[in-house]
Amino acid sequence: MKIFKPQKAPHTMYHSRHRLLPNRRAILRGIGASLALPWLETFSAPAWGQATLPPKRFFTFYTPNGYNMDQFWPNQVGALTAQSVEGTALSPLANFTDRLLLLNGLDNHAGSSQGDGPGDHARGTSTTLTCVHPLKSADQLSIGPSIDQLIAEQWSGQTSFRSLELGCEGGGNAGSCDSGYSCAYSRNISWVDAQTPLPKEVNPRLLFNRLFGSLDPNQSPEAIAERRRRRQSVLDFVTADAQQLLTEVSASDVHRVDAYLTGIREVERRLESAEDSQCQANMESPLGAPTEREAHARLLIDLAVSAFRCDMTRVATFMLGNGGSNIAHTHLGISEGHHALSHHQNDALKLGQIATIDQWQMGLFAHLLQSLDEVNEGEGSLLDQTTVVGISEVADGNAHRHYDLPVVLAGRVADMTMGRHLDLRGDQNSVPLANLFLSILQDAGSNQLTFGDDGDSPLSV
């Protein structure tokens, strides 16, 4: 159902009115509010109407504790089909097999012990996107910049937000969380540099306000309080500008704007519903975060996709849980904590429960892909412009393996052909995960020739 309707039929050709100059950057403005809009061909067109390509994006979807690896990969390598993933953890991705690249055989040596003893979840989590072996210490940090932050630096200044770091579990960075490793290593995958992790936003309401709820700083405290009291949508403040905009953009952009605004309104509705349901004493979840884990995760993912859609940022990371998370997935009928369950010791019942969790997690991954694919951009979709990396800190949680990692790629990945399952394992298990990231970095425009501890050659498959 459309929220906004143009006052007259939109122009089908670009024109030179001042509102369509490139520096307009498609921002709706109103009394006390502003709202950035998605990529629009109208504002991407140079003077003579020749459209430019939509920007690239990068998204990491992290899940803790590894997987039941016996039921993770398809049995056959080569071309992927819906039948390929049937009966595996990846079965929820059946509709996207032509957009996937499954790489079995990537190793993250930086996560291995290297004489430091236990602490595989902290090491694996902190090295997921850095591929740099961390210093084992509870109060001193030393690791390395993560690929998402190197990409964000490469694209710096092109968006309102350098990057977004999101997750369903919070927690501070002080103290030791895994066998003498700082909690920062278990709770963060994004690192600006060797000593600076970027904490996650776990509260969807705060994230929404950060992205879309900006108020005019010159407004009086009374005006701000009145808007919050009425819980008016940011869209209510920009209606007039939206009506004018829709008379000035191309016909295809009308659909993009309408779909975007409809999505924002729906997210607002869900946030308000979540808040209403948690107005009670001694609540465990932050205000604005649904108590149900799947709703919480989907809401954060939807907000990240909205930020991508309006080009407020082009880099995002999402952690479904912290490294070694022991949250029980009671919504799946499983009472034992996830981390404890991952130490299955080949118990058939526990392996079956892990497989159930795995499929649920991949269902959330499928929701991410679907949400990206529903956004039309250029001649394709937002998914076509996004490199999506699905990964965990270990492969099998019982063995704490940092080799043959479960790496699921989607969307666009450098110049690699999608729709395939490849087995890269060799006698020495020596294909570095860092080489994949080096390829992605160079595709993002970086001239780096190395990455992490062992990335020395872009992966070509």
N, C-alpha and C positions, 0 to 999 in steps of 0.2 A: 504494500500500500504506500503510495507516494505521500510524502509530507509536504513538499513544496511544489507548486505549479507555476510556470512562467506566466507573466501577464500577457505575453504575446508569443507567437511562434519564434523559436530561436533562429538566428541567422545561420545559414548553412555555409557561409564563406567568412573567412577572417576579415576583420576590418581594422581601421587604425585609430579607433576611439581610445582615449587616454587610459581607460581601464584595462585595456588589453596589452599594454606595454609589458615587456618581459619582467620589469621590476615589480609588477603588481604582486606576483608570487601567490595569487589565488588565496587571499586571506579575507574572510568575512569579518566585518567589524560592526559593532553596535554599541549601545550604551553600556559601558562597563564590561565589555567582553570582546574577545577576538577568537577566531577559530580558523586554523589552517585547513586547507582543503587538499584532496588527493592530487596526484599528478594528472594534469589536464593537457590534452593535445593543443588546445587553444593557446595556452601560455607557454608551451614548449616550441611553438612555431616561430621561426625567424621571420623577418619582414615580408618575405615572399611566400610564406605559408608552407614551407617544407619542414615537416615535423621532425624533431630530434628523437633519439632513442630514449626510452625510460631508463632511470638509473638502476644500478645493481644494488642488491641488498645481501645481508649475511645474517643467518639465524642459527643458533645452536640450541638443540633440544637435548638436555642432559637428564638421564635417569640413574639412580644409585643402585649399587649392589650387584651389578651384572645381570645375567639372564640364565635360564635353563638352556644351555648351548646345544643340547641334543635336539631341541625343538625350535631352534632359532633360524638356522639357514635352510633355504630350499635344498632338496636332495640333488638337483641338477644345476650345473653352471650353464652360462650362456644367456639366451634371451629370456626375459621375465614375462610371465603371463599370470593371470589370476589363478590358474591351476598350479603354478609354481609355488605360490605361497600358501596354498590350502593346507590346513593342518599344522602350520608353523606359527610362531609368535607374530609373524608379519602378516598374517591373514587379514587383519583390519585394513591393510594397505592395498588390497586387491584391486581397487579402482584406480590406483596410481602406479601400477607396475611399469608402465611405459615412461614414467617420470622418475624412477628410482635407479640408483646405482649401488649395488651391494658389493662391498669389498671385504672379503674374508682373507686375513693374512697380514693385516697391518699391526705393527708392534710399537708400543710406547715404552722403550727401554728406560726412559727417565722415571717411570713409575715403579720400577723394580727396586729391590732393597739396596743393592750395591754396598752391602756391608752395614747398612743402617738398622737392620733388624726389622721387627714388625711395624705396622703402620701403613698397610697397603691402601686403605681407603683414603687416608689423608694424602698420601703420595699420588695415588691414581687420580683423585679429584683435582688436586692443584696442578697436575701436569696434563690434564685433559686437553687444554687449549694452549699450554705453554711449551710442553715437551722439554722442560728443563727440570732436572733433578733438584728437589728442594733441600734446604738446610734443615736438618732435624733439630728443632728447638721449639720450646714453648713460648719464647718471648722475642726471638729474633727471626726475621723473615728474609729469605733470599731464594728467589726462584727465577723469574723472567717475565717479560711481557707476553700476554696471550695474543693469539691470532686475531681475535675480535677487536682488541684495542689497537693493534697495528693497522688493521683495516680502517678502523674509526679515525686513526690519525691520518691515513692516506686520504680519506674523504672529509677531513676536518674543514669546518666552515661552510659546508654545503647544506646543512640542516640545522634546525633549532636545537636539537639534542645530539650530542656526540654519539651516545649509545644508550641502550636500556639494559639493565640487569634485573631480572625478575626471578621469583621463586616462591614456592609454597611453604618453605620453612625458613625461619629467620635465625637469629642467634648472633651474639657478638663474636669478635675475633680474639678476645683475650683468653688466656689459659691454654691448657692442653686438652685435646679432644680425641687423640688416637695415638696411644703408645709413645707419648712424648712430643708429638707434632703439635704446633700451634693450631688452635681452632680455625684460624684464618685459612689454613690449607684444606680443611674439610668443608668449609662453608662458602667457598668462592671458586669460580672458574675463570673470572675476568680479572686480569692483572694489568695495571698501567705500566708498572715496572717491577723490579725485583722485590721491592718492599711495599707495594701499594695495591692491595686488593680492592675491588669495587663491590661494596655490599649490595645485596639484592633488595628490591622493593617487593614486599609480600602483601601489602594492603592495596587492593584494587581501587578503593576510594581515593587514597592518596595519589596513586598513579594517575587516575582519571583527572584529578584536580591539577596535577603537575602538567599533564598533556593538554587538557581541553578546558579547564575551568579557570583560566587566568582572568583576574579582574583588573580593572583600571586602577593603578596604584594611587591615582588622585581621588578616587571615590572616598566618600566619608565612611567612617566605621558603621554609621547607622544604615547607609545604603547597602553595604556588604552584608550586614546582619539581616536586613530585610530580604535580600535575595536568598540567603541561606534558609531563612525561616520559611519562605514559600517553596523552597527547593525547586526554583524555576530552572528549566533547562538552559544550557548555554545557547541552544538553538533559538530560544525565545527572544534573545537579545540581538540576533543577527538576521532575523527574518527578512527585513527590508532589503538588506544588502544581498541576501540569497535570491530574493525575487528579481532584483536587478541583474545579478550575475547570470541567471538562467536565461535572460533575454539576449545575452551577449556571447555565449559560448556555442560551440558546434553541437549538432544534434547528438552525437555520441557522448559528448561531455555532459549533456543534460542528464543522461542515464547515470554516469559516474557520480555526479554530484548528488543526485537523488538517492542512490544506493548508499552512499557514504553517510549522508545525514540521517537516513533511516536507521543505519547501523549504530550511529552515535546515540540516537534516541533509545534504541533497544538496550544498549549497554547501560545507559542511565537508569532505565526502568529496572534492570536486573540488580544494579547496585543498590537502589532504594529498597528493593524487596529484600536483599540480603541484610541491609542494615535493620530494617523493621523486624526481621526474624531473630536478630541477635540482641535486641534491646532488653537484656536481662542481666541480673547480677552474676558475678563470677564467671563471665563468659571467657572461654579459652582463646578464641580467635580474635584477631584485631578487628575493630569496627570497620565494616565494609567488606570483610572477607567471609564468604559463605562457609558455614561449618562443614558442609559436605565437600570432600576433597576434589571430586571431579568438577563440581561447579566452580570451585576456587581456581583450579588450573585452567579451565576453559575461559573463565573471565579474564585472567591475566593474559592468556594467549590472544584472545580477541582484542584486548587493548593494544597489545604489541602489533597485531596486524593492522589495526586502525592507525597506529603511529606510522607504520610503513606506508599505508595507503595515502596518508596526507603528507608524506615525505617530511615528517618531523624528525625522523631518524632513519638510518639505513642499516643499523647494526643492533642486534638484540641477542641476549642469552637468557635461557629459561632453565631453571633447575627445579625439577619436580620434587626433589628432596635433597638434603645435604649428603655429603659423602658418608656412606655407612649408615644411612637413616634406618632407624628401627621402628618407624611408625607401622602400626598394624593396619592392614587393609580390611577393616571390619565391614566396609561396604560391599566387599566381595565374599563375605562369609568366612574370612580368614582372621583368626584371633592372634596368631603368633606374629611378633614383630618381623619386619621385612629382613633386616640384617641377620637376626637370629635364624630365620628361615633359610637365608642364602647359604648358611653353613649346613647344608642338607645331608652331607655324608652319604650321598646316593640313596637316601630314603625315598622310596617311590611316592609316598603321600606328600612329602615336602616338595619333591620335584614337580608333582602335579599342581600344587598350590603356587609354586613359582611360575609355572607356565600360565596359570590363570592371571597372575599379576602382570606377566609380560604382555599378554594380549590386551589387557586393559590399558597399559602404558602405550602400546602401539595404537590403540584406539584414540588416545589423545593426540598422538603424532599425526594420525589420519585427519583429526579435526583441524590441526594446524594447516596441513596441506590443502584441505578442502576450503578453509577460510581464505588462504592465499589465492587459490585458484578461482574463487568466486569474484575476485576483483579484476575487472577488465583494465588493461593498461597497454597502450600502444596496440600492436596487432596480436597480442597474447594476453596473458594474465600476470598478476603479481608473482605467482609461483614461477613463471618463466624467467623472472628477473632476480629470483632469490636463490642463493646457495643455502640449502638447509642441511645441517649436520646433526644426525641423531647418534648419540654415543653414551656409553657408561664408563665408569672409572676402571672397571675390571671386566673380564669376560665371564668366566664361571666364578661366582662368589665364594664357593667352597674352596677352590684352589687359589684364589686371588691372582689369577693370571693377568698379566699386562701385555700379552701377545695374542695374536688372532682375535683382536678386539671386535666387538659387534658394532661396526660402523655402517650406518644407513644414510646414504646421501639422496637428496631429492631436489627437484627444481632444475637449476643449471649449475654445473660444476666445471669451471674453466671451459675448456673446449672438449670435454669428455662426452662420449655418447652415452645417453641414459638408456634405461630399459634393459639392464644387464645384471647378471650375478657373476662375479669373477672370483676365482680362488687364486690368491697371490702367494700362497704358502710355498715356501721352499724348504730345502733341507736344514737351513740355518735359521728359519723364521726371522728374516732380516730386512723386511720391507718397512721402513720407518713411517709411522703415522705422520711425522714431521714433513715427509716429502709430499704427502697429500696437501698439507697446509701451505707448503711452499708454493705449490701450483695455484692454490686459491689466492694466496697473497699476490702473486704475480698477475693473476687475472684481474685483481682489484686495482692494479696499476703500480704496485710496488716493484722496485728494482732490486729487492733483496735476493741474494744468491744462496743464503743459508737460513735455517730456522731451527730454534731449539738446540738441543744437544747433538742431534744426529741428522737433521734435515739438510742434505747437501745436493739434492738433485730433484727437480720437480717431477712428480709422479706422472707418468704417461701411460695410459691404459686404453 
